[in-house]
Structures are given as structure tokens and as C-alpha cells.
């Protein structure tokens, strides 16, 4: 019985070691995920249905997830000020896009925690500011130097 039990354990260990490592599929870039989630939020029309707090909760969740994926700022469990401070520590400049992000996050905090009721134009502006923040800060793909289209455009110039 001990030999059979020992053989079973050895066979199980051999099976585990023979398994090929699982392929890790690269997820979509951070901006693609954010744009997809923002489009979904837009189609849900939460604030138009009077669901202001869930709308802002979802909007900030999207932008915070983007910050995590893009800048490795794990802000889902941070306050707005901690998030902005951590973003600056990554080397992010306090430019127009930073101001947009700060405005969106602070506005969402008012809605979620102070029961502020924004005007419809504010809801649209915050959505647009979030979209623009992602657009401005997304990783730009570089055109390969061996790209035949690039060479053709250079010749025509």
C-alpha cells in the first residue's frame, strides 16, 4: 500500500512538472480599456436616469483603473489628494490634463460624499474631461522605421 501511495505521489509530481507554462495574453492598452468602459458608461445613461452617484462612482472607477494600468498609481483605495500626489510622484506634470483630472475627481467627491447635485452640463463636462484626459495621456505607438507607408510619405514630402 505504501509503494502504491508513493508511486501515485511521484506520478502526480511528474505530471505537474511536465505541464507547459500558460501563455500570458497581453491585455489591451490602458487607454483602450478606458475608452471602452467610458463608451459603456455613456450608453448606460445613468445620470440621465437620475442615478448621479452611481454615474460618478463608475466614472471615477474608470479613471482610477486607467491610472493604475497606465502609471501604476494604485488609486482605487486612495483619496483624491493621495491619488494626485502619487501621480505627480511618477513624473506627471501639473498641466492642463492634470487640472482636468483634479476637477473630475473633486467633482465626483462632492457628488458621492456631500450629496451635491450637478447640472446636466457639469455631468457632460466631467465625462468629456475624463475622455480628454485619457486621450491626452495615452501611450503613443511609435511608427516603425521599416514601415513602407512611412517611406512612401517621406518620398512624397
N, C-alpha and C positions, 0 to 999 in steps of 0.2 A: 504494500500500500504506500509506503514511504517512497519507493522508487517511482511509482506511477505519479504520485503527487509532485515529486521533484522534476520528473520529465515534463509534466504539464506546465509548471512554472517556467522551466527553461524554454519550452516552445513558445509560451506567451511573450517572453522577453525577446526572443529572436524575431517574432512577428512584429513587435513594436519597433525594433531597430531597423527592420527591412523596409518599413513604410517610408515612402518618399516624402520629403518636406512639402507641405502645402504651398501652392503658389499664392503669393500675396498680390492681390489685384490692386493696382494703384487707384485710389478713389479719384473722383473728379476734382479739378482745382477748386480752391475755396470760393472763388468768385462765381463759378458755375453753380455750385451748391446754393450759394446765397441768392443768386438771381432766380433759380428755380423755386426756392422757398418763398421769395418775395412775390413771384408771379402767382403762386398758390394762395398766398395771403390776400393778394389783390382780388382774386376770383371768389374768395370766400365772403367778401364784402361784410366783414364783421362790424366795422364802425357804422356802416350804413344801416345795419340792423339794430343799432343801439348797443352793441357789445363792445364798448370802448375799452374797458380794462383788458379783456382777452385779446383785443386787437393790439394794444401796446405791449402786452406781455409777449405775444408772439413776435412782434416787430423787434423788440429788444433781444429776444432769444435768438433770432436770425442774425442780428448784427454781432452779438456776443459770440455766437458759434463761428461766424466769419473771422472775428478777431483771433479766436483760438486756432482755427485752421490756417490763417494767413500769417499771423505774427507770433503764434504760440503764447498769446496772452489768455490765460485760462480765467476768463471773467464771468463765467456763469455763476460762480459763488462769490463774486466780488461786488462791492458797492460801485456806483458810478465813478466816484472820485478815485477809488482804488484802480478801477479799470483804466481810466485816463492816465493816471500816474504810471501804471505798468506799461501802457502803450508808449508813453514818452521815453521810458527807460529802454525800449527796444530801438531807439533812434528815430522814432516818428517825430516829424516836425509839427509844431503848433501853427499849422497853416489853415487855409480855408476848409479843407476836408476835416481837419481836427475840430474846427468850430462847428461844422455840420453835425459831426458825431456827438459832440458835447451837447448841442442843442436837442438832438433827438433823445439822448439818454436822460437828460434833465427833464424834458417834457414828459417822457414816459414815467419818470419817477413821480411827477406831480399827479398824473392820472392814476397810477397804481396805488400810491400811498397817501395822497392828500385829497383824493376824490375830486380832482379838477376835471371839468367838462370842457374840452377844447371845441372850438368851432370846426365845422367841416373843412374849411380851408387849412386849418392847422394840421388836421389829420392827413390831408393830401400833401402838404408841405413836408411833414415828417417822413412820409413814405418816400417822397421824391428825394429828400436829403439823404435818406438811407441808401436809396438806389445810386445816387451820385457818389456817395462815399465809397461804395463798393466799386463803382466804375472807375473812379479816380485812383483807387489804391490797389486795384487788381494787378496781379503779376503779368507783365507784358511778355508775350512769347517773342523771342528773337527770330528773325528770318534767317534761315540757313544761308551761308555764303555760297553753297553749291546749288542753290535753288535756280533752275533755269529761268523762271519767270523774273527773278530779280536781275539776272544778267541781261535779259531782254529789255527790261525797263531801263537799265543803265545805258544800254546801247542807244535807246531811243532818246535819251535825255541830252 
